[in-house]
């Protein structure tokens, strides 16, 4: 059975065009014109991936609200913003809310479908049982690469897919500086340096929520970030 994609877009022609493309590729597609309808459906059954516009009918930032609500239902379901709004402020806001990608509507359909396929490839690891060599441990940090699950001091660390791979990139070689470009490459995302900084702040806050003394991710000014804790 194909993966389930939810499209939340208030322009009928655009919504149906994307739905037709994804359906022909074997995905199951559900479409919604507004935030309340989408949220009601998500509360009944989560999609495998949500594609969300920002402006939804009479809600100028309904997509942002929906992202926040969907992320509260699931910390891992992939969320992509697909919007005509191309400002850095909107992109940073969307990613800060927990989206895994932020794309503008001028993206080509082949590029869009490739980004979606890449996210689904990472999701496939969730269904496989863990094996020893696919679990990375650094002191109190444990990353299960197959399940994409993170734990800090045996407590679940709720990371989005992009955040997970950024953490993995940093801790894989403790003491080595990972540049912002390398973090983008390892997380399969394309954003600006400011957004990478926002991601790191968000990751630090999540660690700190579990451990107020957390201080393992060091900023190396002008170069990037490194994992400085032993283990």
C-alpha positions as protocol buffer text, in pm:
chain_id: "A"
residue {
  index: 1
  type: UNK
  ca { x: 0 y: 0 z: 0 }
}
residue {
  index: 2
  type: UNK
  ca { x: 139 y: 340 z: -95 }
}
residue {
  index: 3
  type: UNK
  ca { x: 251 y: 605 z: 147 }
}
residue {
  index: 4
  type: UNK
  ca { x: -17 y: 854 z: 250 }
}
residue {
  index: 5
  type: UNK
  ca { x: 44 y: 1219 z: 162 }
}
residue {
  index: 6
  type: UNK
  ca { x: -179 y: 1496 z: 294 }
}
residue {
  index: 7
  type: UNK
  ca { x: -198 y: 1812 z: 85 }
}
residue {
  index: 8
  type: UNK
  ca { x: -329 y: 2122 z: 264 }
}
residue {
  index: 9
  type: UNK
  ca { x: -379 y: 2388 z: -2 }
}
residue {
  index: 10
  type: UNK
  ca { x: -670 y: 2626 z: -48 }
}
residue {
  index: 11
  type: UNK
  ca { x: -631 y: 2680 z: -424 }
}
residue {
  index: 12
  type: UNK
  ca { x: -837 y: 2398 z: -584 }
}
residue {
  index: 13
  type: UNK
  ca { x: -646 y: 2386 z: -913 }
}
residue {
  index: 14
  type: UNK
  ca { x: -305 y: 2370 z: -742 }
}
residue {
  index: 15
  type: UNK
  ca { x: -429 y: 2119 z: -487 }
}
residue {
  index: 16
  type: UNK
  ca { x: -569 y: 1884 z: -749 }
}
residue {
  index: 17
  type: UNK
  ca { x: -264 y: 1918 z: -972 }
}
residue {
  index: 18
  type: UNK
  ca { x: -31 y: 1801 z: -693 }
}
residue {
  index: 19
  type: UNK
  ca { x: -279 y: 1529 z: -593 }
}
residue {
  index: 20
  type: UNK
  ca { x: -287 y: 1398 z: -949 }
}
residue {
  index: 21
  type: UNK
  ca { x: 93 y: 1391 z: -975 }
}
residue {
  index: 22
  type: UNK
  ca { x: 142 y: 1209 z: -645 }
}
residue {
  index: 23
  type: UNK
  ca { x: -143 y: 963 z: -714 }
}
residue {
  index: 24
  type: UNK
  ca { x: 16 y: 867 z: -1045 }
}
residue {
  index: 25
  type: UNK
  ca { x: 336 y: 789 z: -855 }
}
residue {
  index: 26
  type: UNK
  ca { x: 156 y: 542 z: -633 }
}
residue {
  index: 27
  type: UNK
  ca { x: 96 y: 756 z: -325 }
}
residue {
  index: 28
  type: UNK
  ca { x: -238 y: 770 z: -146 }
}
residue {
  index: 29
  type: UNK
  ca { x: -339 y: 1134 z: -137 }
}
residue {
  index: 30
  type: UNK
  ca { x: -578 y: 1320 z: 89 }
}
residue {
  index: 31
  type: UNK
  ca { x: -652 y: 1686 z: 22 }
}
residue {
  index: 32
  type: UNK
  ca { x: -777 y: 1962 z: 248 }
}
residue {
  index: 33
  type: UNK
  ca { x: -863 y: 2324 z: 173 }
}
residue {
  index: 34
  type: UNK
  ca { x: -830 y: 2458 z: 527 }
}
residue {
  index: 35
  type: UNK
  ca { x: -666 y: 2404 z: 864 }
}
residue {
  index: 36
  type: UNK
  ca { x: -970 y: 2282 z: 1065 }
}
residue {
  index: 37
  type: UNK
  ca { x: -1054 y: 2006 z: 817 }
}
residue {
  index: 38
  type: UNK
  ca { x: -693 y: 1892 z: 798 }
}
residue {
  index: 39
  type: UNK
  ca { x: -645 y: 1897 z: 1174 }
}
residue {
  index: 40
  type: UNK
  ca { x: -964 y: 1696 z: 1231 }
}
residue {
  index: 41
  type: UNK
  ca { x: -839 y: 1433 z: 988 }
}
residue {
  index: 42
  type: UNK
  ca { x: -489 y: 1425 z: 1142 }
}
residue {
  index: 43
  type: UNK
  ca { x: -638 y: 1368 z: 1486 }
}
residue {
  index: 44
  type: UNK
  ca { x: -811 y: 1058 z: 1347 }
}
residue {
  index: 45
  type: UNK
  ca { x: -520 y: 929 z: 1142 }
}
residue {
  index: 46
  type: UNK
  ca { x: -179 y: 1079 z: 1083 }
}
residue {
  index: 47
  type: UNK
  ca { x: -51 y: 1102 z: 725 }
}
residue {
  index: 48
  type: UNK
  ca { x: 291 y: 965 z: 633 }
}
residue {
  index: 49
  type: UNK
  ca { x: 384 y: 1313 z: 510 }
}
residue {
  index: 50
  type: UNK
  ca { x: 209 y: 1650 z: 511 }
}
residue {
  index: 51
  type: UNK
  ca { x: 252 y: 1914 z: 241 }
}
residue {
  index: 52
  type: UNK
  ca { x: 121 y: 2244 z: 378 }
}
residue {
  index: 53
  type: UNK
  ca { x: 68 y: 2592 z: 235 }
}
residue {
  index: 54
  type: UNK
  ca { x: 98 y: 2885 z: 479 }
}
residue {
  index: 55
  type: UNK
  ca { x: -202 y: 3094 z: 380 }
}
residue {
  index: 56
  type: UNK
  ca { x: -519 y: 2884 z: 409 }
}
residue {
  index: 57
  type: UNK
  ca { x: -851 y: 3046 z: 317 }
}
residue {
  index: 58
  type: UNK
  ca { x: -914 y: 3324 z: 573 }
}
residue {
  index: 59
  type: UNK
  ca { x: -613 y: 3233 z: 790 }
}
residue {
  index: 60
  type: UNK
  ca { x: -306 y: 3418 z: 665 }
}
residue {
  index: 61
  type: UNK
  ca { x: -77 y: 3197 z: 870 }
}
residue {
  index: 62
  type: UNK
  ca { x: -303 y: 2894 z: 908 }
}
residue {
  index: 63
  type: UNK
  ca { x: -28 y: 2667 z: 777 }
}
residue {
  index: 64
  type: UNK
  ca { x: 206 y: 2773 z: 1057 }
}
residue {
  index: 65
  type: UNK
  ca { x: -65 y: 2697 z: 1312 }
}
residue {
  index: 66
  type: UNK
  ca { x: -135 y: 2361 z: 1150 }
}
residue {
  index: 67
  type: UNK
  ca { x: 236 y: 2272 z: 1153 }
}
residue {
  index: 68
  type: UNK
  ca { x: 252 y: 2348 z: 1524 }
}
residue {
  index: 69
  type: UNK
  ca { x: -59 y: 2140 z: 1590 }
}
residue {
  index: 70
  type: UNK
  ca { x: 57 y: 1848 z: 1376 }
}
residue {
  index: 71
  type: UNK
  ca { x: 399 y: 1852 z: 1542 }
}
residue {
  index: 72
  type: UNK
  ca { x: 226 y: 1826 z: 1880 }
}
residue {
  index: 73
  type: UNK
  ca { x: 49 y: 1514 z: 1753 }
}
residue {
  index: 74
  type: UNK
  ca { x: 369 y: 1360 z: 1617 }
}
residue {
  index: 75
  type: UNK
  ca { x: 731 y: 1472 z: 1656 }
}
residue {
  index: 76
  type: UNK
  ca { x: 843 y: 1268 z: 1355 }
}
residue {
  index: 77
  type: UNK
  ca { x: 585 y: 1286 z: 1076 }
}
residue {
  index: 78
  type: UNK
  ca { x: 758 y: 1471 z: 789 }
}
residue {
  index: 79
  type: UNK
  ca { x: 619 y: 1817 z: 722 }
}
residue {
  index: 80
  type: UNK
  ca { x: 699 y: 2022 z: 412 }
}
residue {
  index: 81
  type: UNK
  ca { x: 588 y: 2380 z: 360 }
}
residue {
  index: 82
  type: UNK
  ca { x: 504 y: 2448 z: -4 }
}
residue {
  index: 83
  type: UNK
  ca { x: 419 y: 2814 z: -44 }
}
residue {
  index: 84
  type: UNK
  ca { x: 451 y: 3122 z: -261 }
}
residue {
  index: 85
  type: UNK
  ca { x: 603 y: 3311 z: 33 }
}
residue {
  index: 86
  type: UNK
  ca { x: 977 y: 3320 z: -24 }
}
residue {
  index: 87
  type: UNK
  ca { x: 1108 y: 3544 z: 253 }
}
residue {
  index: 88
  type: UNK
  ca { x: 1382 y: 3425 z: 486 }
}
residue {
  index: 89
  type: UNK
  ca { x: 1161 y: 3519 z: 780 }
}
residue {
  index: 90
  type: UNK
  ca { x: 885 y: 3283 z: 667 }
}
residue {
  index: 91
  type: UNK
  ca { x: 1130 y: 3003 z: 593 }
}
residue {
  index: 92
  type: UNK
  ca { x: 1301 y: 3036 z: 929 }
}
residue {
  index: 93
  type: UNK
  ca { x: 964 y: 3055 z: 1106 }
}
residue {
  index: 94
  type: UNK
  ca { x: 844 y: 2738 z: 933 }
}
residue {
  index: 95
  type: UNK
  ca { x: 1157 y: 2544 z: 1017 }
}
residue {
  index: 96
  type: UNK
  ca { x: 1153 y: 2667 z: 1375 }
}
residue {
  index: 97
  type: UNK
  ca { x: 802 y: 2529 z: 1410 }
}
residue {
  index: 98
  type: UNK
  ca { x: 938 y: 2185 z: 1326 }
}
residue {
  index: 99
  type: UNK
  ca { x: 894 y: 2152 z: 949 }
}
residue {
  index: 100
  type: UNK
  ca { x: 1149 y: 1930 z: 777 }
}
residue {
  index: 101
  type: UNK
  ca { x: 1163 y: 2132 z: 457 }
}
residue {
  index: 102
  type: UNK
  ca { x: 1048 y: 2469 z: 321 }
}
residue {
  index: 103
  type: UNK
  ca { x: 991 y: 2494 z: -54 }
}
residue {
  index: 104
  type: UNK
  ca { x: 845 y: 2761 z: -277 }
}
residue {
  index: 105
  type: UNK
  ca { x: 586 y: 2689 z: -542 }
}
residue {
  index: 106
  type: UNK
  ca { x: 825 y: 2767 z: -827 }
}
residue {
  index: 107
  type: UNK
  ca { x: 998 y: 2435 z: -754 }
}
residue {
  index: 108
  type: UNK
  ca { x: 967 y: 2189 z: -1042 }
}
residue {
  index: 109
  type: UNK
  ca { x: 752 y: 1881 z: -995 }
}
residue {
  index: 110
  type: UNK
  ca { x: 1051 y: 1645 z: -1049 }
}
residue {
  index: 111
  type: UNK
  ca { x: 1244 y: 1834 z: -779 }
}
residue {
  index: 112
  type: UNK
  ca { x: 947 y: 1829 z: -542 }
}
residue {
  index: 113
  type: UNK
  ca { x: 883 y: 1458 z: -587 }
}
residue {
  index: 114
  type: UNK
  ca { x: 1253 y: 1384 z: -539 }
}
residue {
  index: 115
  type: UNK
  ca { x: 1254 y: 1573 z: -207 }
}
residue {
  index: 116
  type: UNK
  ca { x: 949 y: 1378 z: -94 }
}
residue {
  index: 117
  type: UNK
  ca { x: 1104 y: 1047 z: -199 }
}
residue {
  index: 118
  type: UNK
  ca { x: 1419 y: 1136 z: -1 }
}
residue {
  index: 119
  type: UNK
  ca { x: 1214 y: 1196 z: 311 }
}
residue {
  index: 120
  type: UNK
  ca { x: 1033 y: 866 z: 266 }
}
residue {
  index: 121
  type: UNK
  ca { x: 1364 y: 682 z: 223 }
}
residue {
  index: 122
  type: UNK
  ca { x: 1464 y: 804 z: 566 }
}
residue {
  index: 123
  type: UNK
  ca { x: 1127 y: 698 z: 709 }
}
residue {
  index: 124
  type: UNK
  ca { x: 1169 y: 343 z: 583 }
}
residue {
  index: 125
  type: UNK
  ca { x: 1435 y: 288 z: 847 }
}
residue {
  index: 126
  type: UNK
  ca { x: 1170 y: 329 z: 1116 }
}
residue {
  index: 127
  type: UNK
  ca { x: 1015 y: -9 z: 1038 }
}
residue {
  index: 128
  type: UNK
  ca { x: 1340 y: -207 z: 1058 }
}
residue {
  index: 129
  type: UNK
  ca { x: 1468 y: -360 z: 1384 }
}
residue {
  index: 130
  type: UNK
  ca { x: 1782 y: -202 z: 1525 }
}
residue {
  index: 131
  type: UNK
  ca { x: 2120 y: -373 z: 1495 }
}
residue {
  index: 132
  type: UNK
  ca { x: 2425 y: -302 z: 1706 }
}
residue {
  index: 133
  type: UNK
  ca { x: 2633 y: -125 z: 1440 }
}
residue {
  index: 134
  type: UNK
  ca { x: 2344 y: 109 z: 1362 }
}
residue {
  index: 135
  type: UNK
  ca { x: 2326 y: 246 z: 1713 }
}
residue {
  index: 136
  type: UNK
  ca { x: 2561 y: 536 z: 1786 }
}
residue {
  index: 137
  type: UNK
  ca { x: 2638 y: 608 z: 2150 }
}
residue {
  index: 138
  type: UNK
  ca { x: 2830 y: 904 z: 2286 }
}
residue {
  index: 139
  type: UNK
  ca { x: 2822 y: 898 z: 2664 }
}
residue {
  index: 140
  type: UNK
  ca { x: 2460 y: 957 z: 2769 }
}
residue {
  index: 141
  type: UNK
  ca { x: 2350 y: 1013 z: 2408 }
}
residue {
  index: 142
  type: UNK
  ca { x: 2210 y: 722 z: 2210 }
}
residue {
  index: 143
  type: UNK
  ca { x: 2109 y: 751 z: 1844 }
}
residue {
  index: 144
  type: UNK
  ca { x: 1928 y: 460 z: 1684 }
}
residue {
  index: 145
  type: UNK
  ca { x: 1991 y: 521 z: 1315 }
}
residue {
  index: 146
  type: UNK
  ca { x: 1740 y: 265 z: 1192 }
}
residue {
  index: 147
  type: UNK
  ca { x: 1453 y: 389 z: 1401 }
}
residue {
  index: 148
  type: UNK
  ca { x: 1578 y: 749 z: 1397 }
}
residue {
  index: 149
  type: UNK
  ca { x: 1521 y: 763 z: 1769 }
}
residue {
  index: 150
  type: UNK
  ca { x: 1734 y: 967 z: 2007 }
}
residue {
  index: 151
  type: UNK
  ca { x: 1776 y: 931 z: 2383 }
}
residue {
  index: 152
  type: UNK
  ca { x: 1965 y: 1145 z: 2632 }
}
residue {
  index: 153
  type: UNK
  ca { x: 2031 y: 988 z: 2971 }
}
residue {
  index: 154
  type: UNK
  ca { x: 1776 y: 717 z: 2877 }
}
residue {
  index: 155
  type: UNK
  ca { x: 1502 y: 973 z: 2814 }
}
residue {
  index: 156
  type: UNK
  ca { x: 1349 y: 1022 z: 2466 }
}
residue {
  index: 157
  type: UNK
  ca { x: 1484 y: 1325 z: 2282 }
}
residue {
  index: 158
  type: UNK
  ca { x: 1214 y: 1431 z: 2037 }
}
residue {
  index: 159
  type: UNK
  ca { x: 1392 y: 1549 z: 1722 }
}
residue {
  index: 160
  type: UNK
  ca { x: 1255 y: 1614 z: 1376 }
}
residue {
  index: 161
  type: UNK
  ca { x: 1419 y: 1422 z: 1093 }
}
residue {
  index: 162
  type: UNK
  ca { x: 1635 y: 1718 z: 998 }
}
residue {
  index: 163
  type: UNK
  ca { x: 1737 y: 1779 z: 1359 }
}
residue {
  index: 164
  type: UNK
  ca { x: 1819 y: 1409 z: 1404 }
}
residue {
  index: 165
  type: UNK
  ca { x: 2062 y: 1404 z: 1114 }
}
residue {
  index: 166
  type: UNK
  ca { x: 2222 y: 1729 z: 1224 }
}
residue {
  index: 167
  type: UNK
  ca { x: 2285 y: 1582 z: 1568 }
}
residue {
  index: 168
  type: UNK
  ca { x: 2421 y: 1266 z: 1406 }
}
residue {
  index: 169
  type: UNK
  ca { x: 2654 y: 1473 z: 1189 }
}
residue {
  index: 170
  type: UNK
  ca { x: 2793 y: 1658 z: 1490 }
}
residue {
  index: 171
  type: UNK
  ca { x: 2839 y: 1361 z: 1725 }
}
residue {
  index: 172
  type: UNK
  ca { x: 2973 y: 1115 z: 1469 }
}
residue {
  index: 173
  type: UNK
  ca { x: 3322 y: 1260 z: 1503 }
}
residue {
  index: 174
  type: UNK
  ca { x: 3351 y: 1417 z: 1851 }
}
residue {
  index: 175
  type: UNK
  ca { x: 3588 y: 1712 z: 1864 }
}
residue {
  index: 176
  type: UNK
  ca { x: 3576 y: 1771 z: 1488 }
}
residue {
  index: 177
  type: UNK
  ca { x: 3414 y: 2090 z: 1363 }
}
residue {
  index: 178
  type: UNK
  ca { x: 3118 y: 2040 z: 1131 }
}
residue {
  index: 179
  type: UNK
  ca { x: 3059 y: 2336 z: 902 }
}
residue {
  index: 180
  type: UNK
  ca { x: 2711 y: 2467 z: 830 }
}
residue {
  index: 181
  type: UNK
  ca { x: 2746 y: 2344 z: 470 }
}
residue {
  index: 182
  type: UNK
  ca { x: 2831 y: 1997 z: 594 }
}
residue {
  index: 183
  type: UNK
  ca { x: 2536 y: 1998 z: 832 }
}
residue {
  index: 184
  type: UNK
  ca { x: 2306 y: 2088 z: 543 }
}
residue {
  index: 185
  type: UNK
  ca { x: 2456 y: 1809 z: 333 }
}
residue {
  index: 186
  type: UNK
  ca { x: 2426 y: 1549 z: 608 }
}
residue {
  index: 187
  type: UNK
  ca { x: 2067 y: 1653 z: 685 }
}
residue {
  index: 188
  type: UNK
  ca { x: 1970 y: 1662 z: 314 }
}
residue {
  index: 189
  type: UNK
  ca { x: 1839 y: 2014 z: 340 }
}
residue {
  index: 190
  type: UNK
  ca { x: 1918 y: 2342 z: 167 }
}
residue {
  index: 191
  type: UNK
  ca { x: 1878 y: 2648 z: 385 }
}
residue {
  index: 192
  type: UNK
  ca { x: 2081 y: 2955 z: 469 }
}
residue {
  index: 193
  type: UNK
  ca { x: 2333 y: 2990 z: 752 }
}
residue {
  index: 194
  type: UNK
  ca { x: 2085 y: 3176 z: 972 }
}
residue {
  index: 195
  type: UNK
  ca { x: 1846 y: 2885 z: 953 }
}
residue {
  index: 196
  type: UNK
  ca { x: 2121 y: 2638 z: 1048 }
}
residue {
  index: 197
  type: UNK
  ca { x: 2187 y: 2856 z: 1353 }
}
residue {
  index: 198
  type: UNK
  ca { x: 1817 y: 2838 z: 1437 }
}
residue {
  index: 199
  type: UNK
  ca { x: 1823 y: 2460 z: 1406 }
}
residue {
  index: 200
  type: UNK
  ca { x: 2117 y: 2436 z: 1647 }
}
residue {
  index: 201
  type: UNK
  ca { x: 1943 y: 2664 z: 1899 }
}
residue {
  index: 202
  type: UNK
  ca { x: 1633 y: 2448 z: 1877 }
}
residue {
  index: 203
  type: UNK
  ca { x: 1837 y: 2128 z: 1924 }
}
residue {
  index: 204
  type: UNK
  ca { x: 2014 y: 2276 z: 2228 }
}
residue {
  index: 205
  type: UNK
  ca { x: 1679 y: 2371 z: 2380 }
}
residue {
  index: 206
  type: UNK
  ca { x: 1553 y: 2016 z: 2339 }
}
residue {
  index: 207
  type: UNK
  ca { x: 1861 y: 1875 z: 2513 }
}
residue {
  index: 208
  type: UNK
  ca { x: 1832 y: 2140 z: 2784 }
}
residue {
  index: 209
  type: UNK
  ca { x: 1468 y: 2048 z: 2844 }
}
residue {
  index: 210
  type: UNK
  ca { x: 1594 y: 1705 z: 2953 }
}
residue {
  index: 211
  type: UNK
  ca { x: 1919 y: 1823 z: 3110 }
}
residue {
  index: 212
  type: UNK
  ca { x: 1955 y: 2192 z: 3208 }
}
residue {
  index: 213
  type: UNK
  ca { x: 2333 y: 2144 z: 3239 }
}
residue {
  index: 214
  type: UNK
  ca { x: 2367 y: 2024 z: 2878 }
}
residue {
  index: 215
  type: UNK
  ca { x: 2662 y: 2195 z: 2708 }
}
residue {
  index: 216
  type: UNK
  ca { x: 2798 y: 1942 z: 2459 }
}
residue {
  index: 217
  type: UNK
  ca { x: 2744 y: 2133 z: 2134 }
}
residue {
  index: 218
  type: UNK
  ca { x: 3010 y: 2401 z: 2102 }
}
residue {
  index: 219
  type: UNK
  ca { x: 2991 y: 2688 z: 1855 }
}
residue {
  index: 220
  type: UNK
  ca { x: 3322 y: 2744 z: 1677 }
}
residue {
  index: 221
  type: UNK
  ca { x: 3277 y: 3098 z: 1550 }
}
residue {
  index: 222
  type: UNK
  ca { x: 3320 y: 3133 z: 1176 }
}
residue {
  index: 223
  type: UNK
  ca { x: 3359 y: 2757 z: 1128 }
}
residue {
  index: 224
  type: UNK
  ca { x: 3065 y: 2561 z: 1261 }
}
residue {
  index: 225
  type: UNK
  ca { x: 2984 y: 2332 z: 1554 }
}
residue {
  index: 226
  type: UNK
  ca { x: 3143 y: 2040 z: 1735 }
}
residue {
  index: 227
  type: UNK
  ca { x: 3054 y: 1781 z: 1999 }
}
residue {
  index: 228
  type: UNK
  ca { x: 3285 y: 1847 z: 2291 }
}
residue {
  index: 229
  type: UNK
  ca { x: 3171 y: 1593 z: 2550 }
}
residue {
  index: 230
  type: UNK
  ca { x: 3362 y: 1269 z: 2605 }
}
residue {
  index: 231
  type: UNK
  ca { x: 3216 y: 926 z: 2551 }
}
